[in-house]
Amino acid sequence: MAHSHHHDMPQAGEDLTKQYALLEKLLEHWAEHNEEHNKEYEKWSAAMKTAGKDDISAQIDKAVAAVNQANEALNAALALVKKDSAQ
């Protein structure tokens, strides 16, 4: 299933304040969206573990960890955007 939405990219020369406002919303959205996916991944991992498919479950768990790591980076970027925009 592919996503059917897109996010507008900043235009060259666009005001940094406007870019930060958009980026802040996007970073929050992306992290929340990732969390929604992770909940589904965790359900599937548990289902595979219950079915005795530990190898599949382990691979899904790796994906969960990778998404968690991505969210850490997105949240770090969000903190920097908020810090810069407050100055």
Secondary structure, 3 states (H helix, E strand, C coil): CCCCCCCCCCCCCCCHHHHHHHHHHHHHHHHHHHHHHHHHHHHHHHHHHHCCCHHHHHHHHHHHHHHHHHHHHHHHHHHHHHHHHHC
